[in-house]
Amino acid sequence: MFVIGLQRGMVTAAIPLFGRDLGASFSLVGLILATGGFTKLAMEVPTGFLSDRFGGKPLMSGGMATLLVSALIAALAQNPYHLILSRLVGGAGEGLIYTSGWIILLAEIAPADKRARYTSYYVLSTHAGSALGKFVGGLVGDMYGLRIPFFIQFGTMLGCLFLIHFTISEELIRRDTHATSKTELLEAAKKFFMNKRVVLAGCVPILVAFILIGLNDTAVPLYGEERGLSVAEIGSVLSIGEVAYLLILVWSGSMADKFGRTKSLIFGFILSAASGYAFTFTDEFSSISIAQALLMISFAIIDPAYMPFLLDISGSQRSGTQIGFYRCFWDIGSIISPVLLGLLFEDFGISSPFLFVGTLCLGAAVVLASVNHFKLI
């Protein structure tokens, strides 16, 4: 997962800035980033279903091959619509990779009472790669042009195919091939979406996507550009945030297991709100870096807690399929957030996305505190 994070990090700053270079408006940049969410959303439940039956290794390999194609399309793009095509293809690959990865971790490896800690290890490796990738991608893009990070991504994905083939044990991820029939899948979906408690909890990954995809991946690079930062400086800002995230991630996972996942989410959302409001007072590299570090510290508190929190609510039967369902909520947020925040950025000023998400996070903290106090979830 380190290599997966590395390749994603290298193009995080490049995608919105490359889109602008190709003539995209702020709202079209948001659409470029959002389009991958559509195909990712379409792949989540089938990936969970197929992982329950056949295991995750072939699905992860297929996801890597799909990302190879996505990277090549982006590297050769001549207009913003080529980037939209790249993200559509890449979204399908990410759906295969990330869902199967979560299933292998939470359904096969982690004990129920240590899921947050195991999640912290999983995302630690991903974000360590992402931190390095954002720095390298920003530096390379600034020196050699914004196409080069996508060519590097292509080579990285090719290497990942070999890593998966030789390092993931088939015995570890082999599943009962008769575990879930199509009829059982439909029945599970019906029970899942008819459960009001589960659907309410599903709003959590939507908001988490607003923080990571909407703010970190979309608003922060555009905000940095408007404040006069270079591509390398924007990449450095994002890497500083990743380092701050990594420093407390394992600790936050342990605390979530010890004191409760709901309490971690409440505190994390309050801190996210504070970071969103802090961005409105920034205007140069150092202050933007501090606000970004605060944003990613808040995300480090939320990240290892939210998926175990969701599985605690829904139970562990057909966990692969349930993870697929919950990943759909994430994808809805990843589709909506860059488009909505891009529109806010364009129509209401460069601070408006941070104020909007900060207010959402503060509201979520209040709701979670209320339902936790009254034992509604």
RODO-2510 file (C-alpha; in nm, 4 decimals, decimal comma):
residues 377
     n   res          X          Y          Z
     1     m     0,0000     0,0000     0,0000
     2     f     0,3041     0,2273     0,0336
     3     v     0,3522     0,2138    -0,3436
     4     i    -0,0201     0,2782    -0,4012
     5     g     0,0036     0,5897    -0,1869
     6     l     0,3248     0,6938    -0,3639
     7     q     0,1695     0,6912    -0,7095
     8     r    -0,1465     0,8680    -0,5912
     9     g     0,0523     1,1344    -0,4099
    10     m     0,2644     1,2119    -0,7149
    11     v    -0,0394     1,3223    -0,9153
    12     t    -0,2481     1,4813    -0,6364
    13     a    -0,1147     1,8317    -0,6994
    14     a    -0,0603     1,7674    -1,0720
    15     i    -0,4223     1,6859    -1,1649
    16     p    -0,5883     2,0189    -1,0713
    17     l    -0,2912     2,2261    -1,1875
    18     f    -0,2545     2,0335    -1,5140
    19     g    -0,6268     2,0801    -1,5701
    20     r    -0,5846     2,4553    -1,5288
    21     d    -0,2915     2,4508    -1,7740
    22     l    -0,5131     2,2745    -2,0271
    23     g    -0,7747     2,5495    -1,9972
    24     a    -1,0140     2,4118    -1,7338
    25     s    -1,2134     2,6498    -1,5139
    26     f    -1,2176     2,5959    -1,1354
    27     s    -1,5546     2,4193    -1,1615
    28     l    -1,4290     2,1976    -1,4447
    29     v    -1,1252     2,1084    -1,2323
    30     g    -1,3712     1,9977    -0,9655
    31     l    -1,5532     1,7877    -1,2261
    32     i    -1,2248     1,6286    -1,3378
    33     l    -1,1510     1,5221    -0,9823
    34     a    -1,5085     1,4058    -0,9237
    35     t    -1,5485     1,1883    -1,2335
    36     g    -1,3339     0,9098    -1,0937
    37     g    -1,5852     0,8790    -0,8139
    38     f    -1,8577     0,7634    -1,0534
    39     t    -1,6692     0,4578    -1,1759
    40     k    -1,5267     0,3983    -0,8304
    41     l    -1,8804     0,3992    -0,6911
    42     a    -1,9875     0,1504    -0,9572
    43     m    -1,7066    -0,0889    -0,8576
    44     e    -1,7399    -0,0870    -0,4773
    45     v    -2,0208    -0,3382    -0,4183
    46     p    -1,9167    -0,5762    -0,7012
    47     t    -1,5640    -0,5733    -0,5574
    48     g    -1,6936    -0,6558    -0,2097
    49     f    -1,9181    -0,9299    -0,3488
    50     l    -1,6432    -1,0852    -0,5621
    51     s    -1,3904    -1,0614    -0,2769
    52     d    -1,6292    -1,2566    -0,0542
    53     r    -1,6351    -1,5294    -0,3190
    54     f    -1,2901    -1,5373    -0,4757
    55     g    -1,0471    -1,3315    -0,2662
    56     g    -0,8873    -0,9936    -0,3215
    57     k    -0,5623    -1,0697    -0,5028
    58     p    -0,6988    -1,0922    -0,8613
    59     l    -0,9083    -0,7806    -0,8015
    60     m    -0,6074    -0,5826    -0,6818
    61     s    -0,4104    -0,6952    -0,9885
    62     g    -0,6933    -0,5856    -1,2163
    63     g    -0,7033    -0,2490    -1,0403
    64     m    -0,3305    -0,1962    -1,0998
    65     a    -0,3672    -0,2728    -1,4694
    66     t    -0,6568    -0,0261    -1,4935
    67     l    -0,4503     0,2482    -1,3279
    68     l    -0,1750     0,1846    -1,5834
    69     v    -0,4171     0,2827    -1,8586
    70     s    -0,5424     0,5846    -1,6596
    71     a    -0,1899     0,7198    -1,6072
    72     l    -0,1048     0,6867    -1,9752
    73     i    -0,4197     0,8741    -2,0830
    74     a    -0,3406     1,1595    -1,8424
    75     a     0,0237     1,1787    -1,9494
    76     l    -0,0811     1,2200    -2,3140
    77     a    -0,3805     1,4495    -2,2469
    78     q    -0,4352     1,7417    -2,4845
    79     n    -0,7425     1,8961    -2,3217
    80     p    -0,9360     1,8772    -1,9918
    81     y    -1,1726     1,6124    -2,1299
    82     h    -0,8844     1,3697    -2,1690
    83     l    -0,8232     1,4139    -1,7969
    84     i    -1,1899     1,3362    -1,7331
    85     l    -1,1484     1,0113    -1,9283
    86     s    -0,8330     0,9331    -1,7310
    87     r    -1,0146     0,9820    -1,4012
    88     l    -1,3078     0,7667    -1,5138
    89     v    -1,0693     0,4806    -1,5908
    90     g    -0,8627     0,5461    -1,2783
    91     g    -1,1703     0,5492    -1,0571
    92     a    -1,2535     0,1932    -1,1594
    93     g    -0,8989     0,0857    -1,0734
    94     e    -0,9098     0,2575    -0,7362
    95     g    -1,2434     0,0939    -0,6587
    96     l    -1,0891    -0,2472    -0,7168
    97     i    -0,7713    -0,1750    -0,5197
    98     y    -0,8931     0,0122    -0,2142
    99     t    -1,2058    -0,1946    -0,1471
   100     s    -1,0222    -0,5259    -0,1761
   101     g    -0,7451    -0,3849     0,0451
   102     w    -0,9922    -0,2834     0,3163
   103     i    -1,1584    -0,6237     0,2991
   104     i    -0,8292    -0,8123     0,3352
   105     l    -0,7423    -0,5979     0,6390
   106     l    -1,0723    -0,5752     0,8294
   107     a    -1,2377    -0,9026     0,7302
   108     e    -0,9335    -1,1325     0,7241
   109     i    -0,6594    -0,9942     0,9466
   110     a    -0,7745    -0,7525     1,2181
   111     p    -0,9477    -0,8724     1,5385
   112     a    -1,2731    -0,6846     1,6006
   113     d    -1,1406    -0,5089     1,9134
   114     k    -0,8241    -0,3891     1,7379
   115     r    -0,9645    -0,2752     1,4047
   116     a    -0,8778     0,0920     1,4533
   117     r    -0,5149     0,0088     1,5384
   118     y    -0,4823    -0,2234     1,2379
   119     t    -0,6467     0,0418     1,0209
   120     s    -0,3856     0,2916     1,1376
   121     y    -0,1066     0,0573     1,0194
   122     y    -0,2797     0,0116     0,6843
   123     v    -0,3312     0,3810     0,6159
   124     l     0,0118     0,4628     0,7625
   125     s     0,1805     0,2778     0,4777
   126     t    -0,0512     0,4388     0,2205
   127     h    -0,0004     0,7925     0,3465
   128     a     0,3739     0,7508     0,3983
   129     g     0,3920     0,6796     0,0265
   130     s     0,1543     0,9674    -0,0428
   131     a     0,3693     1,2138     0,1561
   132     l     0,6779     1,1204    -0,0414
   133     g     0,4805     1,1174    -0,3666
   134     k     0,3376     1,4673    -0,3173
   135     f     0,6811     1,6118    -0,2546
   136     v     0,8416     1,4278    -0,5476
   137     g     0,5448     1,4960    -0,7786
   138     g     0,5451     1,8673    -0,6993
   139     l     0,9213     1,8942    -0,7461
   140     v     0,9249     1,6950    -1,0702
   141     g     0,6210     1,8799    -1,2065
   142     d     0,7814     2,2154    -1,1298
   143     m     1,1137     2,1193    -1,2915
   144     y     1,0103     1,9073    -1,5897
   145     g     0,6414     1,9787    -1,6512
   146     l     0,3116     1,8484    -1,5216
   147     r     0,2988     1,5502    -1,7592
   148     i     0,6014     1,3813    -1,6034
   149     p     0,4343     1,2758    -1,2735
   150     f     0,1829     1,0736    -1,4777
   151     f     0,4597     0,8913    -1,6647
   152     i     0,6206     0,8119    -1,3276
   153     q     0,2808     0,6902    -1,2053
   154     f     0,2668     0,4552    -1,5040
   155     g     0,6028     0,3012    -1,4128
   156     t     0,5049     0,2742    -1,0466
   157     m     0,1856     0,0841    -1,1291
   158     l     0,3808    -0,1547    -1,3490
   159     g     0,6057    -0,2308    -1,0536
   160     c     0,3010    -0,2789    -0,8302
   161     l     0,1706    -0,5563    -1,0522
   162     f     0,4851    -0,7536    -0,9828
   163     l     0,4714    -0,6741    -0,6094
   164     i     0,1160    -0,8056    -0,5791
   165     h     0,1990    -1,1218    -0,7700
   166     f     0,4994    -1,2100    -0,5560
   167     t     0,4210    -1,0653    -0,2103
   168     i     0,0474    -1,1225    -0,1370
   169     s    -0,0198    -1,4724    -0,0083
   170     e    -0,3103    -1,6495    -0,1755
   171     e    -0,3703    -1,8481     0,1430
   172     l    -0,4208    -1,5275     0,3395
   173     i    -0,6986    -1,3934     0,1203
   174     r    -0,8675    -1,7083    -0,0099
   175     r    -1,2401    -1,7024     0,0588
   176     d    -1,5284    -1,9503     0,0519
   177     t    -1,6345    -1,9466    -0,3123
   178     h    -1,9921    -2,0186    -0,2066
   179     a    -2,0025    -1,7557     0,0674
   180     t    -2,2392    -1,5111    -0,0979
   181     s    -2,4860    -1,5805    -0,3759
   182     k    -2,6510    -1,3132    -0,5892
   183     t    -2,9756    -1,3618    -0,3999
   184     e    -2,7963    -1,3183    -0,0672
   185     l    -2,6278    -1,0052    -0,2008
   186     l    -2,9632    -0,8475    -0,2887
   187     e    -3,1039    -0,9460     0,0496
   188     a    -2,7991    -0,7994     0,2262
   189     a    -2,8371    -0,4763     0,0292
   190     k    -3,2053    -0,4511     0,1236
   191     k    -3,1345    -0,5025     0,4952
   192     f    -2,8413    -0,2639     0,4831
   193     f    -3,0206     0,0318     0,3268
   194     m    -3,3428    -0,0241     0,5246
   195     n    -3,1493     0,0156     0,8504
   196     k    -3,1882     0,3826     0,9489
   197     r    -2,9029     0,3602     1,1966
   198     v    -2,6673     0,2309     0,9283
   199     v    -2,7724     0,4952     0,6756
   200     l    -2,7210     0,7718     0,9358
   201     a    -2,3745     0,6346     1,0088
   202     g    -2,3098     0,6284     0,6339
   203     c    -2,3045     1,0096     0,6379
   204     v    -1,9683     0,9849     0,8171
   205     p    -1,7678     0,8578     0,5156
   206     i    -1,9366     1,1218     0,2976
   207     l    -1,7992     1,3941     0,5241
   208     v    -1,4606     1,2211     0,5454
   209     a    -1,4468     1,2403     0,1636
   210     f    -1,5254     1,6133     0,1821
   211     i    -1,2188     1,6572     0,4031
   212     l    -0,9754     1,4475     0,1995
   213     i    -1,0999     1,4787    -0,1602
   214     g    -1,2777     1,8120    -0,1344
   215     l    -1,0309     2,0094     0,0761
   216     n    -0,6954     1,8298     0,0643
   217     d    -0,7025     1,7187    -0,2999
   218     t    -0,9040     2,0027    -0,4573
   219     a    -0,9304     2,3222    -0,2529
   220     v    -0,5805     2,3322    -0,1037
   221     p    -0,3884     2,3109    -0,4369
   222     l    -0,6180     2,5704    -0,5961
   223     y    -0,5975     2,7930    -0,2886
   224     g    -0,2181     2,7696    -0,2937
   225     e    -0,2113     2,8640    -0,6620
   226     e    -0,4321     3,1683    -0,5974
   227     r    -0,2024     3,2728    -0,3131
   228     g     0,0972     3,2671    -0,5493
   229     l     0,2622     2,9394    -0,4456
   230     s     0,4648     2,7451    -0,7026
   231     v     0,3899     2,3829    -0,7913
   232     a     0,6845     2,2732    -0,5746
   233     e     0,5570     2,4804    -0,2808
   234     i     0,2073     2,3354    -0,3164
   235     g     0,3562     1,9852    -0,3197
   236     s     0,5550     2,0754    -0,0075
   237     v     0,2420     2,2033     0,1686
   238     l     0,0645     1,8756     0,0954
   239     s     0,3679     1,6752     0,2112
   240     i     0,3847     1,8721     0,5376
   241     g     0,0234     1,7763     0,5966
   242     e     0,1017     1,4110     0,5287
   243     v     0,3951     1,4161     0,7736
   244     a     0,1721     1,5657     1,0446
   245     y    -0,0846     1,2954     0,9670
   246     l     0,1718     1,0174     0,9932
   247     l     0,3164     1,1379     1,3224
   248     i    -0,0022     1,0742     1,5210
   249     l    -0,1784     0,8102     1,3108
   250     v    -0,0813     0,4945     1,5040
   251     w    -0,1397     0,6699     1,8361
   252     s    -0,4847     0,7853     1,7250
   253     g    -0,5772     0,4324     1,6152
   254     s    -0,4824     0,2959     1,9579
   255     m    -0,6786     0,5713     2,1312
   256     a    -0,9865     0,4949     1,9187
   257     d    -0,9751     0,1292     2,0271
   258     k    -0,9171     0,2255     2,3903
   259     f    -1,1664     0,5094     2,4400
   260     g    -1,4193     0,4486     2,1624
   261     r    -1,4444     0,5213     1,7923
   262     t    -1,7318     0,7691     1,8343
   263     k    -1,5292     0,9915     2,0689
   264     s    -1,2410     0,9935     1,8204
   265     l    -1,4757     1,1003     1,5418
   266     i    -1,6249     1,3817     1,7505
   267     f    -1,2838     1,5227     1,8421
   268     g    -1,1542     1,4793     1,4864
   269     f    -1,4467     1,6656     1,3316
   270     i    -1,4093     1,9543     1,5795
   271     l    -1,0419     1,9814     1,4848
   272     s    -1,1323     1,9648     1,1133
   273     a    -1,3707     2,2565     1,1623
   274     a    -1,0951     2,4557     1,3356
   275     s    -0,8515     2,3887     1,0503
   276     g    -1,1084     2,4913     0,7891
   277     y    -1,1648     2,8228     0,9642
   278     a    -0,7875     2,8656     1,0089
   279     f    -0,7329     2,8513     0,6317
   280     t    -0,9318     3,1726     0,5893
   281     f    -0,6562     3,3626     0,7759
   282     t    -0,3656     3,2288     0,5650
   283     d    -0,1954     3,4052     0,2756
   284     e     0,1572     3,2640     0,2304
   285     f     0,3536     2,9379     0,2435
   286     s     0,4188     2,9110     0,6178
   287     s     0,0655     2,9933     0,7355
   288     i    -0,0919     2,7693     0,4710
   289     s     0,1423     2,4882     0,5806
   290     i     0,0332     2,5262     0,9441
   291     a    -0,3354     2,5145     0,8508
   292     q    -0,2737     2,2127     0,6279
   293     a    -0,0892     2,0338     0,9093
   294     l    -0,3858     2,0959     1,1399
   295     l    -0,6260     1,9661     0,8737
   296     m    -0,4322     1,6430     0,8319
   297     i    -0,3902     1,5931     1,2080
   298     s    -0,7681     1,6047     1,2326
   299     f    -0,7913     1,3552     0,9488
   300     a    -0,5415     1,1268     1,1266
   301     i    -0,7790     1,1153     1,4242
   302     i    -1,0821     1,0397     1,2056
   303     d    -0,9282     0,8011     0,9537
   304     p    -0,8527     0,4913     1,1671
   305     a    -1,1821     0,5266     1,3560
   306     y    -1,4526     0,5686     1,0944
   307     m    -1,4508     0,2316     0,9149
   308     p    -1,4327     0,0271     1,2390
   309     f    -1,7106     0,2543     1,3727
   310     l    -1,9276     0,1613     1,0740
   311     l    -1,8602    -0,2119     1,1065
   312     d    -1,9342    -0,1937     1,4807
   313     i    -2,2793    -0,0636     1,3937
   314     s    -2,3645    -0,3010     1,1106
   315     g    -2,2028    -0,6198     1,2452
   316     s    -1,9473    -0,8456     1,0791
   317     q    -2,1566    -1,0818     0,8652
   318     r    -2,0703    -1,0552     0,4948
   319     s    -1,8118    -0,7954     0,5946
   320     g    -1,6682    -0,7741     0,2444
   321     t    -2,0058    -0,6826     0,0966
   322     q    -2,0767    -0,4374     0,3807
   323     i    -1,7429    -0,2657     0,3277
   324     g    -1,8401    -0,2334    -0,0383
   325     f    -2,1679    -0,0686     0,0636
   326     y    -1,9959     0,1747     0,2995
   327     r    -1,7362     0,2576     0,0372
   328     c    -2,0303     0,3696    -0,1799
   329     f    -2,1051     0,6440     0,0741
   330     w    -1,7408     0,7509     0,0530
   331     d    -1,7623     0,7631    -0,3251
   332     i    -2,0757     0,9766    -0,3135
   333     g    -1,8780     1,2274    -0,1074
   334     s    -1,5796     1,2041    -0,3416
   335     i    -1,8070     1,2822    -0,6395
   336     i    -1,9972     1,5681    -0,4788
   337     s    -1,7202     1,7415    -0,2852
   338     p    -1,4759     1,8502    -0,5600
   339     v    -1,7580     1,9741    -0,7855
   340     l    -1,9372     2,1592    -0,5068
   341     l    -1,6193     2,3078    -0,3589
   342     g    -1,4963     2,4018    -0,7061
   343     l    -1,8204     2,5934    -0,7638
   344     l    -1,7911     2,7623    -0,4256
   345     f    -1,4296     2,8517    -0,5031
   346     e    -1,5300     3,0072    -0,8333
   347     d    -1,8480     3,1872    -0,7270
   348     f    -1,7984     3,2809    -0,3606
   349     g    -1,4234     3,3253    -0,3157
   350     i    -1,1216     3,1155    -0,2312
   351     s    -1,2061     3,0874     0,1409
   352     s    -1,5626     2,9627     0,0942
   353     p    -1,4823     2,5876     0,0555
   354     f    -1,2978     2,5878     0,3895
   355     l    -1,5770     2,7720     0,5688
   356     f    -1,8372     2,5361     0,4222
   357     v    -1,6591     2,2115     0,5152
   358     g    -1,5611     2,3508     0,8549
   359     t    -1,9263     2,4196     0,9307
   360     l    -2,0274     2,0698     0,8129
   361     c    -1,7651     1,9147     1,0416
   362     l    -1,8787     2,1182     1,3392
   363     g    -2,2370     2,0104     1,2744
   364     a    -2,1300     1,6452     1,2468
   365     a    -1,9499     1,6656     1,5811
   366     v    -2,2639     1,8021     1,7464
   367     v    -2,4823     1,5287     1,5918
   368     l    -2,2429     1,2492     1,6896
   369     a    -2,2133     1,3824     2,0444
   370     s    -2,5925     1,3944     2,0710
   371     v    -2,6569     1,0453     1,9363
   372     n    -2,3754     0,9073     2,1518
   373     h    -2,5148     1,0725     2,4652
   374     f    -2,8678     0,9474     2,4020
   375     k    -2,7450     0,6047     2,2792
   376     l    -2,9124     0,6489     1,9394
   377     i    -2,6195     0,4761     1,7634
***
